[in-house]
Amino acid sequence: MTVLKESEIRQCVTLNHESIAAVAEAFTALYQGKAITPIMSIPVPDHHGEMHVKSAYIQGFDSFAVKIASGFFDNPKRGLPSGSGLMLLFHSETGFPQAVLLDNGYLTHVRTGAAGAIAAQYLARADVHTVGIIGAGRQARFQLLALQQVRRFQRVLVYARSPEHVQAYINDMRPALGGIPIEPAPDAETLVRQSDIVVTTTPSTTPIVRAEWLHPGLHITAVGADNGHKQELYPEVLVRADRRVCDLKTQVFRLGEHAFALKAGLLTENDPVDELGELTAGVKPGRTSPDEITVCDLTGVGIQDTAIALLAYRKAKQAGLGLTIES
């Protein structure tokens, strides 16, 4: 069995076209019915935390992953990152453990960023001028890096509740932007109204984005509502959208932005919503007009974890990285 440290994993996997393609392949397999992906999350309300256990077996893949990831959102007050975790890789034929990936949540951020890139690739306008990021945490950083892989843009706006966090985000991201201006937005409304792509990346439990702020040509990717108590979009946003896409319908109806629209009686499970896998498989189109308003609701699916863990394991083995131990 191989044990990989975060530093070794970072050498092997970055948020680039290779990792995006690996996640896209997994979404296609999900649409084609080749994946089995259970859903499990454990709330830890006493400590403003949660644990996610995600996995997926994908037909044709040599291995499958079991990912355990935490989000404890008071950790920054302790000088700790809010997210952590690890992944376990098992052989698909024997079930024997192959690897322990001590990624501390890094691969989760990469695979979530990759899903955001796929959403923008298919649903955002080609002529993007301004990108708006709501949130200033680690995933906000990965989502902006992801957008660079699929769209050219000329300006970045950032909004978060903490001005200090926004400034730290700007300082961190400016070198990666190659001279593209990045600036704070005074409020979420200004950011949405001035942006062509908006990505929401917060653990908010109260909605942020309102339907009346939406405008023709806007694309929104919402990645924060990965648990039943989280919500970043008012339900009316989904009603206002011309096109709704998600990662997994059965999941977003339970714990995504769509769940709140269903509870409010504004949508039903029979209303049209496509899955990313339908787009990556080519059976459904992406954006169909420049003025279309599109929303993608991402809650995180185990197929992403299997895809990114297997990519990391293969590349680490090729590079001779990791500690081999007897199990």
C-alpha positions in Angstrom: 0.0 0.0 0.0 1.2 3.5 -0.9 1.0 6.5 1.5 1.1 9.9 -0.2 1.7 13.2 1.6 0.1 16.4 0.6 3.4 17.8 -0.7 3.7 14.8 -3.0 0.2 15.0 -4.2 0.6 18.7 -5.0 3.6 17.7 -7.2 1.4 15.3 -9.2 -2.0 17.1 -9.5 -2.8 20.7 -10.1 -6.0 22.4 -11.4 -5.2 22.2 -15.1 -6.7 20.7 -18.3 -5.6 17.2 -17.2 -7.5 17.3 -13.9 -10.5 19.0 -15.5 -10.6 16.3 -18.2 -10.4 13.5 -15.6 -13.4 15.0 -13.7 -15.4 15.5 -17.0 -14.8 11.8 -17.9 -16.3 10.9 -14.5 -19.4 13.0 -15.1 -19.9 11.3 -18.4 -19.6 7.9 -16.8 -22.2 9.0 -14.2 -24.7 10.0 -16.9 -24.1 6.7 -18.7 -25.1 4.8 -15.7 -21.6 3.4 -15.1 -21.1 4.8 -11.6 -22.5 3.9 -8.1 -22.2 6.9 -5.8 -23.7 6.9 -2.3 -24.3 10.1 -0.4 -23.4 10.7 3.3 -22.8 13.7 5.4 -22.5 14.1 9.2 -23.4 17.5 10.7 -21.4 18.6 13.8 -23.5 21.6 14.8 -22.0 22.1 18.3 -18.7 23.1 16.6 -20.0 24.7 13.4 -18.7 21.7 11.5 -19.5 18.9 9.2 -18.0 15.7 7.8 -18.6 14.4 4.3 -18.0 10.8 3.3 -18.1 10.4 -0.5 -17.2 7.5 -2.8 -18.0 6.1 -6.2 -17.3 2.9 -8.1 -17.0 3.7 -11.8 -17.1 0.8 -14.3 -13.8 0.5 -16.2 -11.8 2.3 -13.5 -9.0 0.3 -11.9 -9.7 1.8 -8.5 -12.3 3.6 -6.5 -11.9 6.2 -3.7 -13.5 6.8 -0.3 -13.1 10.4 0.7 -13.5 11.7 4.2 -13.5 15.5 4.3 -14.3 17.9 7.1 -15.4 21.5 7.1 -15.2 23.2 10.5 -15.9 26.9 9.9 -14.7 28.3 13.1 -11.2 27.0 12.5 -9.8 30.2 11.0 -10.3 31.8 14.4 -7.9 29.2 15.7 -5.4 29.9 12.9 -6.4 26.6 11.2 -7.9 26.0 7.7 -11.6 25.3 7.7 -11.3 22.2 5.5 -9.2 19.0 5.9 -9.5 15.3 5.1 -8.0 12.3 3.3 -8.8 9.8 0.6 -8.5 6.0 0.5 -8.0 4.2 -2.7 -9.2 0.6 -3.2 -8.6 -1.9 -6.1 -11.8 -2.3 -8.0 -11.4 -6.1 -8.6 -10.2 -7.2 -5.1 -11.3 -4.5 -2.8 -7.8 -4.4 -1.3 -6.5 -1.0 -0.1 -4.0 0.5 -2.5 -3.2 4.0 -1.2 -3.8 6.5 1.5 -3.8 10.1 0.2 -3.1 12.5 3.0 -4.2 15.5 1.0 -5.7 17.6 3.8 -8.6 18.5 1.5 -6.4 19.6 -1.4 -7.8 17.1 -3.9 -11.3 18.1 -2.8 -10.6 21.7 -3.7 -9.1 20.6 -7.1 -12.0 18.4 -8.1 -14.5 21.0 -7.0 -12.7 23.6 -9.0 -12.6 21.3 -11.9 -16.4 20.9 -11.8 -16.7 24.7 -11.7 -14.5 24.9 -14.8 -16.7 22.4 -16.6 -19.8 24.3 -15.7 -18.3 27.5 -17.1 -17.0 25.8 -20.2 -20.4 24.7 -21.2 -22.7 27.4 -19.7 -20.8 30.8 -19.6 -20.7 33.2 -22.5 -17.6 33.0 -24.7 -17.0 36.7 -24.4 -16.6 37.1 -20.7 -15.5 40.5 -19.4 -16.0 40.4 -15.6 -15.8 37.4 -13.2 -17.4 37.8 -9.8 -16.4 35.6 -6.8 -18.5 35.6 -3.7 -16.4 34.3 -0.8 -12.7 34.6 -0.1 -11.7 31.2 1.2 -9.7 28.4 -0.3 -12.4 27.3 -2.7 -12.8 30.8 -3.9 -9.1 30.7 -4.9 -9.5 27.4 -6.8 -12.6 28.5 -8.6 -10.8 31.6 -10.0 -7.9 29.4 -11.1 -10.4 27.0 -12.7 -12.0 29.8 -14.7 -8.7 30.8 -16.1 -8.5 27.3 -17.7 -11.7 27.8 -19.8 -12.3 31.5 -20.3 -10.4 34.7 -20.9 -11.6 37.6 -18.8 -10.5 41.2 -18.2 -11.6 41.9 -14.6 -12.3 40.2 -11.3 -14.6 41.4 -8.5 -14.6 39.8 -5.1 -17.1 40.1 -2.2 -17.1 38.6 1.2 -18.3 39.7 4.6 -14.8 40.3 5.9 -12.8 43.1 4.2 -9.6 41.6 5.6 -10.3 38.3 4.0 -11.1 40.0 0.7 -7.8 41.9 0.8 -5.9 38.7 1.6 -7.6 37.0 -1.3 -6.7 39.8 -3.7 -3.1 39.8 -2.5 -2.9 36.0 -3.0 -4.6 35.9 -6.4 -3.1 38.9 -8.1 0.2 37.2 -9.1 -1.8 34.3 -10.8 -3.9 36.8 -12.8 -1.0 38.1 -14.9 -2.1 41.8 -14.7 -5.8 41.3 -14.9 -7.4 43.8 -12.4 -8.9 42.4 -9.3 -10.8 44.6 -6.9 -13.3 44.4 -4.0 -17.0 44.8 -4.7 -18.9 47.0 -2.2 -21.7 44.4 -1.9 -23.0 41.3 -3.5 -25.6 43.1 -5.6 -23.0 45.3 -7.3 -20.8 42.2 -8.0 -23.7 40.2 -9.6 -25.0 43.1 -11.7 -21.5 43.8 -13.1 -20.3 40.2 -13.7 -20.7 37.8 -16.6 -19.8 34.8 -14.5 -20.6 34.6 -10.7 -19.3 31.8 -8.5 -20.6 31.5 -5.0 -18.2 29.7 -2.7 -19.4 30.3 0.9 -20.7 28.1 3.7 -23.6 30.5 4.1 -26.8 29.3 5.8 -28.8 32.3 4.6 -29.2 33.2 0.9 -27.1 35.9 -0.7 -27.9 36.3 -4.4 -31.3 37.7 -5.3 -33.3 37.1 -8.5 -33.7 40.7 -9.3 -30.0 41.1 -9.6 -29.8 38.7 -12.5 -29.3 40.0 -16.1 -29.2 38.6 -19.6 -26.1 36.6 -20.3 -25.2 35.9 -16.7 -23.9 32.5 -15.6 -23.9 31.5 -11.9 -22.1 28.5 -10.4 -23.1 27.8 -6.8 -20.7 25.5 -5.0 -21.3 26.3 -1.3 -24.6 24.5 -0.6 -23.2 21.0 -0.2 -25.3 20.3 2.9 -29.0 20.6 3.7 -28.6 23.7 5.9 -26.5 25.7 3.4 -28.0 28.2 0.9 -26.4 30.9 -1.2 -29.1 31.6 -3.8 -32.7 32.8 -3.1 -35.0 30.2 -4.6 -36.4 32.7 -7.0 -32.9 32.8 -8.7 -33.6 29.2 -10.0 -37.0 30.2 -11.2 -35.6 33.2 -13.0 -32.9 31.2 -14.8 -33.5 30.2 -18.4 -31.4 27.0 -17.8 -30.7 25.0 -14.7 -27.9 22.4 -14.5 -26.6 20.4 -11.6 -24.1 17.7 -10.8 -26.6 15.1 -9.6 -30.3 15.6 -9.5 -31.1 13.2 -6.8 -28.6 14.9 -4.6 -29.4 18.6 -5.3 -33.1 17.8 -4.6 -32.0 16.9 -1.1 -29.3 19.3 -0.1 -28.5 21.8 -2.9 -30.0 25.1 -3.9 -32.7 23.2 -5.7 -33.9 21.7 -2.4 -34.9 25.1 -1.1 -36.8 25.9 -4.3 -38.7 22.6 -4.0 -39.5 23.2 -0.3 -40.8 26.7 -1.2 -43.1 25.2 -3.9 -41.4 27.2 -6.6 -40.1 24.2 -8.5 -41.0 20.5 -8.7 -38.8 17.5 -9.4 -40.4 17.4 -12.8 -39.2 20.9 -13.8 -36.3 20.7 -16.3 -32.8 20.5 -14.9 -29.9 18.9 -16.7 -26.9 17.2 -15.2 -23.3 18.1 -16.1 -22.8 14.6 -17.4 -25.4 15.1 -20.1 -23.3 18.1 -21.3 -20.0 16.3 -21.1 -21.5 13.3 -22.9 -22.7 15.6 -25.7 -26.4 14.6 -25.4 -27.5 18.1 -24.2 -26.2 21.4 -25.4 -24.4 24.0 -23.3 -25.4 27.6 -23.5 -27.8 28.2 -26.4 -27.8 32.0 -26.7 -25.8 35.0 -25.6 -28.7 36.3 -23.4 -29.5 33.1 -21.7 -29.3 33.1 -17.9 -27.8 29.9 -16.6 -27.3 28.5 -13.1 -25.3 25.4 -12.1 -25.9 23.9 -8.7 -22.9 21.9 -7.5 -23.0 19.8 -4.4 -20.1 17.5 -4.9 -20.3 13.9 -6.1 -18.2 10.9 -5.3 -17.3 10.3 -8.9 -15.1 13.4 -8.7 -13.2 12.0 -5.8 -12.5 8.7 -7.5 -11.4 10.5 -10.6 -9.0 12.9 -8.9 -7.6 10.3 -6.4 -6.9 7.8 -9.2 -5.2 10.6 -11.3 -3.0 11.5 -8.3 -2.1 7.8 -7.5 -1.2 7.1 -11.1 1.0 10.1 -11.5 2.7 9.5 -8.1 3.5 6.0 -9.1 5.0 7.2 -12.4 7.1 9.7 -10.5 8.2 7.2 -7.9 6.6 9.1 -5.1 5.1 7.9 -1.9 5.9 5.5 1.0 5.2 1.8 0.4 4.1 -0.1 3.5 2.9 -3.6 4.2 -0.8 -3.7 4.9 
